[in-house]
């Protein structure tokens, strides 16, 4: 007998306390009949234990199958609390098909100091390995918002810094390391149009244009000369993506994906 993850999570969600939310996503795929679809079910809930806020969830495939163990894709849990003026949270996510390790993310945020710290690690049989650390410091300057975000990847020993400047209509983002520098200037032309060119020291150039169609709909096009043209259309719960590889002035085919989210 084949069982769908939708049925399993519907029973689980009904039995659980609170008001869990279910969403089904049809993800990217080459739509060769129904086998090309990749439906996904996401369920999450929250609870409170003393001063600690808890949230947890699961993502599973929604295909009918007789192998129930193959349905879950990931399971996650998060705990949040306040410690001496810092909002601290720890999130763990486990691959349901390989539970030998867990991805850990620890965040600490101090609103008064306008400072946040983030650490990403992996915990498993080999111990607790820190993968990366970063901090973000923000401040206001002449009506604009400025943030400085130094980052260090322990695995690759790569270090860079992201500096962001936003004055409302214009947002400037500079990402710089010893070898590479990149700047993106995003400008809101009017209430419906935004343009954002990106330049790098290696000579790479891209331009993003976003057009707001209505309150729930937008169209975004990103051009990377001699590489690709990407178009994303969002319409409420629908998202369509088109990727078109470019060689000179030639467009070499198109890859199309469509996603629909349904909430219960």
N, C-alpha and C positions, 0 to 999 in steps of 0.2 A: 504494500500500500504506500503510495507516494504522499508525503506530507509537505505542505508549504510553510515557510517561515512566517508568512502572514498569519496563518491560523495559530501557530504556536505562540507568537508574540501577542496576538489578540487575547488569547486565554490568559497569558502571563500578565498583560496590562490590566485586564479586568480584575484579576485576583489581587494585584498590588494596590497598596494604599496610594492616595493622591490621584492626580489626573495626568497620567502619562500621555505623551504625544507619539503618534505613529506617523511616519512619512515614508512614502515609496518613491524611490528615484530610479528612473530608467536612464542608465548611464551611457557613456560613449560606446559605440559599437559599429561594426560593419553589418548593416541590417540585412542579412541573408536569411529572410524568413524570421520566425519568432526566435530561433536559436541565436540570432544576432543581438537580441535584447539582453540587458543585464539588470533586471529589477533588483532593488536593494531596499531593505526595511530597516529603519532606525527607530529605536525606542529609548526613551530616557525618563528619569524620574528624579526627584529630590527629596531630601529629608533634613531634619535638624537634630543634633545631639548636643544638648547644652549650648555652648557658645560656638559650636562647629557646624557649619553648613555643609551638607553632603549632597553630591549629585553623582549619578551613575547611569550607564547606558550600554547598549549593545547594538552592533550593526551586523546584519545577516543577509545572506542571499535569499531571494524570494522564489527561487525555482522549486517546483514540485520535485521531491526526491524521496527515495526510501532510505537514504543515508543521512539521518538527522544530524550526525556529528559534523557533516560537511557544510551545514548551513551557516553557523556563526563565523563571522570574519574578524571581529574585534570586540573586546569588552573593555570598558574604561570606568574609572571612578575618580572623583575629585573631592578634596576636603579643603575648606576655607575658614579662616578665623582671623581675629585681630590680636596682634601681639605688640604692646608698647607703642601704639601709633602706626604700626605697619600692618597692612592687609596682606596676609600670607596665604598662599594656596599651593597645594601639591596635587598633581594629576598623574595617574598611572594608566597606561593603555597596554593591553596584552593582545597579541595575535592569537586568535582562538585556535588556529591550526598549528601553532608552535608556541606553547606556553612556557618555554624554557627561560624566557626573559621578558622584561617589561620596560617600555619607554617611560621615563620619568621626566616631568617638567615641574620645576619649582619657581614660583613667582613671589616677589615681595614688593609692595608698593606703599610709599609714604606720600600721601597727598599734600601734607603741610610742607615737606621739603621738595615736592615736585620731582621725586626720584623713584625709579623702579629698577629692580634687579631680576634677572632671569637666568636660570641654569637648566640645561638639558643633559640628561644622563640615561644610562641603561643599567638595569639591575638584573642579575641572573646568577647562574652557577659560578661564573668567574668573578663575582663580586659586584661592587658598585663603581661603574666607570663614568666619570664626568666627560661629556662630549663637547659642550660649549658653554660659555658664560658671556653675559652682556649686561650693560647698564644703560639707562636712559635718564638724562637730566633735562628738565624743561625750564624755560623762563620766558617772561614777556618782555618785549623790547619795542617801544614806540608804537603800541597798538598791534604788534605782530607777535606770533607765537614761534619760538625757536626751541628745537630739541637737539641734543647731542647724544649719539648712541654708539659708544665704542663696543666692538665685538671681538671675541677671541675664540677660535675653533681649536680646541686642544688636540683633536685627532690629526689635523693637517698643519697645526701651528700657524694658521693664517690669522692675521689681524687686520681689521679695517675699522672705519668709523663712518657713521651715517649722520649727516647734519641736515636738518630740515627747517625751512623758513616758510611760514604761512601768514599772509596778511589778509586773508579772506578770499580775494579773487585770484591771487597768484600763490602757487606753492612751488618752492625750489628745493629739490632733494639732491644732495651731493654725497656720493659713496666713494670713499678713497682708501686705498691701501698703498703699500710701497710701490707696487708695480702697475696698478690699475686705478683709473679715476673715471667716474661717470657722473653726469649731471642731467637731471630731468627738470624741465620748467613747465609746470602745468598752469594754464591760465583759463579762467572762466570768462569766455567772451561775452556771453549774455546768459539769461536764465535757462537756455536750452542747449547751448553749445560750449564745449570745452576742448582745448587742444593742448597736447603735451609732447613736445619734441625731446628726444634723449640723445646725448652725444657722449662718446667715450674717447679717451686718449689714444685708443687703438684705431680710431677712424670709423668705428661703427656708428650708424645713425638710424634712428627709428622715429616715427611720428604716430601718435595716437590721437584719434578724434572721437569724441563722444557726443552723441545727439540724443537729447531727451525727447521722447515722442509724446509721452503723457506721464501721469503720476506713477504708473506701474510698468512703463515700457521705455526701453532705451536701446540705442544701437551704437556699438563701439567698433571702430576699425583701427587696426594697427598695421602700419606698413614698415617693413624692413627691406630696403632696396637689395635686390639680388638674393633675397632669402625667402620672404614669405609675406602674404597679406592675410591677416586674421580678422574675421568679422564675428562679433558676438551680438545676438539679438535677445534681449530679455523682455518677456511679456507676461507679467504677473508670475505664475508658477512655471511657465515655460521658459527654457533657455536653449537656444540653438547656436552652435559654433560651426564656423566654416574656416578651414585652413587651406590656403592655396599657395603651394610652393612657387617661387618666382626665379626664373633664370633670365637675367637681362630684362627684356620686355615680354617674355613668354610666361604664361601661367600654365604650369604642368599639372593639370588635374585639380581636384578638390576633395578634401576630406570633410565630411559632414557628420555632426553628432547632434542629437536632440535629447533633452532631459526634461522630465515633468515631475514635479513634486506634488504629492497628494497628502494632505494632513487630515487626520481623523480626530 
